[in-house]
Amino acid sequence: MITSKQNKTFKLYLSLKLKKYRDQHGLFLVYGNHLINIAKNKGVVIDMLTSNPEKEGQLYDKVLMDELQQAETYFDQIAVCKKEQKPIISDRILVLDDVQDPDNVGALIRSADAFGFLHIILSPHCADLYNEKTIRASKGSIFDVYVERKPLVEPLKALKEQGFQILYADAHEKGNLTIQQRKVLVLGNEGRGISESIKEIADGAINIQTERVESLNVSVAGAILMYGWRTL
């Protein structure tokens, strides 16, 4: 049983609660039986730790496991996973322009997985893909899609040159567009919306008509649009 807070492996895994160290080591933590099983099936688990002697993994003192927790629910088993992204070619691409709430990013990844937007591009200021909240909100879909993180302008220009239609969601702009087969849906920051640099590249805006409310949460709007376009 690992009992010392000075243990090098424990200190490494504890550091993975922060994005800086997840990026540095290329590792992240996964909690809960459902997500751990998905990660194991994808072959990305490199270590398992537990405070329950009846479960798989290196045994850790509960005091140490307490420090590794990131949610209100206590998990007595944690998987350490390697970051691994395998490119997926898709005619439907989701782009998130500085969506900062990890719950929104995770929910959007889940919807993208459900409706065939299997290639996702996150801007540098989006919530981290490997944030515990993002992983949890995705319900494991982060393991099924191809996610890149990069500045958006050049990739969007390149996609447009390849024949993709670039569309952005906006609560205040009403577009009247025929949706093409190869398309990119851009969703913007929760408060600021879409960057002007993205609007300059895009073919136009798409709007969801609502009654009695001005706008929808970005994850709800994204799910509606991706569902509507799943067969186009």
C-alpha positions in Angstrom: 0.0 0.0 0.0 1.2 3.5 -0.9 0.9 5.6 2.3 3.4 8.5 1.9 2.6 11.8 0.4 6.2 12.0 -0.6 5.9 9.0 -2.9 7.0 10.1 -6.4 4.2 8.4 -8.2 1.6 9.8 -6.0 3.0 13.3 -6.4 2.9 12.9 -10.2 -0.7 11.7 -10.2 -1.7 14.5 -7.8 -0.2 17.1 -10.2 -2.5 15.8 -13.0 -5.4 17.7 -11.4 -3.8 20.7 -13.1 -3.8 21.3 -16.9 -0.2 22.4 -16.8 1.0 19.0 -15.7 -1.5 17.1 -17.8 0.0 18.8 -20.8 3.6 18.3 -19.5 3.2 14.6 -18.9 0.6 13.7 -21.5 -1.5 12.0 -18.8 -4.9 12.5 -17.2 -7.1 11.0 -14.5 -10.4 9.1 -15.1 -12.9 8.4 -12.3 -15.8 6.0 -12.0 -16.4 2.4 -13.2 -18.2 3.5 -16.4 -15.5 5.8 -17.7 -12.7 3.6 -16.5 -14.1 0.7 -18.5 -14.4 2.8 -21.6 -10.8 4.0 -21.2 -9.6 0.4 -20.7 -11.4 -0.8 -23.8 -9.7 2.0 -25.8 -6.3 0.9 -24.5 -5.3 4.2 -22.9 -5.0 3.2 -19.3 -1.4 3.0 -18.0 -2.0 2.6 -14.3 -4.9 1.9 -11.9 -5.0 3.0 -8.2 -7.6 2.2 -5.6 -8.3 2.4 -1.9 -10.4 -0.7 -2.1 -8.4 -4.0 -1.8 -11.1 -5.8 -3.6 -10.7 -3.7 -6.8 -8.0 -3.7 -9.5 -5.1 -1.4 -9.0 -2.2 -0.4 -6.8 -3.5 0.1 -3.3 -3.3 3.6 -1.9 -4.1 4.8 1.6 -7.5 6.5 1.7 -5.9 9.7 2.9 -4.0 9.9 -0.4 -7.0 8.9 -2.4 -8.9 11.7 -0.8 -6.4 14.2 -2.2 -6.8 12.8 -5.7 -10.6 13.4 -5.7 -12.0 16.2 -8.0 -15.8 15.8 -7.5 -18.2 15.7 -4.6 -18.7 11.9 -5.2 -15.9 9.8 -3.8 -14.3 7.3 -6.1 -12.3 4.5 -4.7 -10.7 3.6 -8.0 -8.9 5.9 -10.4 -7.4 5.2 -13.8 -4.3 7.1 -15.1 -4.6 7.4 -18.9 -2.3 8.6 -21.7 -3.5 11.3 -24.0 -4.1 9.7 -27.4 -5.9 11.2 -30.4 -6.3 9.2 -33.6 -7.4 11.3 -36.7 -10.9 10.8 -37.9 -12.0 12.1 -41.3 -15.5 13.5 -41.1 -17.8 15.6 -43.4 -19.2 17.2 -40.2 -16.8 19.1 -38.0 -17.6 20.9 -34.8 -15.5 24.0 -33.8 -15.6 25.6 -30.4 -14.5 29.2 -30.2 -13.4 29.8 -26.6 -16.2 27.8 -25.0 -14.9 28.0 -21.4 -17.3 26.0 -19.2 -16.0 22.4 -19.1 -19.6 21.1 -18.6 -20.5 22.8 -21.9 -17.5 21.4 -23.7 -18.1 17.9 -22.4 -21.8 18.0 -23.3 -21.0 19.3 -26.8 -18.5 16.5 -27.4 -21.2 14.0 -26.3 -23.7 15.5 -28.8 -21.0 15.6 -31.5 -20.4 11.9 -31.0 -24.1 11.1 -31.1 -24.8 13.0 -34.3 -21.7 12.3 -36.4 -19.5 15.4 -35.8 -16.5 13.1 -35.1 -13.8 15.8 -35.8 -13.8 18.6 -33.2 -11.4 21.6 -33.0 -11.1 23.5 -29.8 -9.6 27.0 -29.7 -6.7 27.5 -27.2 -8.9 29.2 -24.7 -11.6 26.5 -24.6 -11.9 24.4 -21.4 -9.4 21.6 -21.3 -10.5 18.3 -23.0 -8.9 16.4 -20.1 -10.5 18.5 -17.3 -12.4 16.0 -15.0 -15.7 17.9 -15.5 -15.3 17.8 -19.3 -14.6 14.1 -19.3 -17.6 13.4 -16.9 -20.0 15.6 -19.0 -18.9 13.8 -22.2 -20.0 10.5 -20.6 -16.9 9.0 -22.3 -17.3 10.4 -25.7 -13.9 12.0 -25.5 -12.6 8.5 -26.3 -14.7 8.2 -29.5 -14.0 11.4 -31.3 -10.9 13.2 -32.8 -10.2 16.4 -30.9 -7.6 19.0 -31.9 -6.7 22.1 -29.9 -5.3 25.0 -32.0 -5.8 28.6 -33.1 -8.9 28.6 -35.4 -8.3 31.0 -38.2 -5.9 29.0 -40.4 -7.6 25.6 -39.9 -10.9 27.2 -40.9 -9.4 28.8 -44.0 -7.9 25.5 -45.0 -11.3 23.7 -44.5 -13.0 26.3 -46.6 -10.4 25.8 -49.4 -11.2 22.1 -49.2 -14.9 22.8 -49.9 -16.4 22.8 -46.4 -19.2 25.3 -45.7 -18.3 27.3 -42.5 -21.4 28.2 -40.4 -21.5 29.8 -37.0 -24.4 29.9 -34.6 -25.6 33.3 -33.5 -28.7 34.2 -31.5 -29.1 37.6 -33.2 -28.2 37.0 -36.8 -30.6 35.2 -39.1 -29.2 33.3 -42.0 -31.0 31.8 -44.9 -28.6 29.2 -46.1 -28.8 25.8 -47.8 -26.8 23.5 -45.7 -24.2 21.6 -47.6 -23.0 18.0 -47.0 -19.5 19.0 -45.9 -20.0 21.5 -43.1 -18.3 23.1 -40.1 -20.4 24.3 -37.2 -18.7 27.0 -35.1 -20.1 27.7 -31.6 -18.9 30.7 -29.6 -18.0 31.8 -26.1 -20.8 31.7 -23.6 -20.8 35.5 -23.1 -19.0 37.0 -26.1 -20.2 34.7 -28.9 -18.2 34.3 -32.1 -14.9 36.1 -32.7 -15.0 38.7 -35.5 -12.1 36.9 -37.2 -14.2 33.8 -37.5 -17.2 35.7 -38.9 -15.0 37.1 -41.6 -14.1 33.6 -42.8 -17.5 32.0 -42.4 -20.1 31.6 -45.1 -22.8 32.8 -42.8 -24.7 32.6 -39.6 -27.3 30.1 -38.5 -30.1 31.0 -36.0 -32.4 28.9 -33.8 -35.8 30.5 -33.5 -37.0 30.7 -29.9 -40.1 32.0 -28.2 -40.0 34.1 -25.0 -36.2 33.6 -24.4 -33.5 35.5 -26.2 -31.0 32.7 -26.5 -30.1 29.1 -25.6 -27.2 27.7 -23.7 -24.4 26.9 -26.1 -24.5 23.2 -25.4 -28.3 23.1 -26.0 -28.0 25.1 -29.2 -25.2 22.9 -30.5 -27.1 19.7 -29.8 -30.2 21.0 -31.6 -28.2 22.1 -34.7 -26.1 18.9 -34.9 -29.2 16.8 -34.5 -30.9 18.7 -37.3 -27.9 18.4 -39.6 -27.1 14.7 -38.8 -28.6 13.5 -42.1 -27.8 16.5 -44.4 
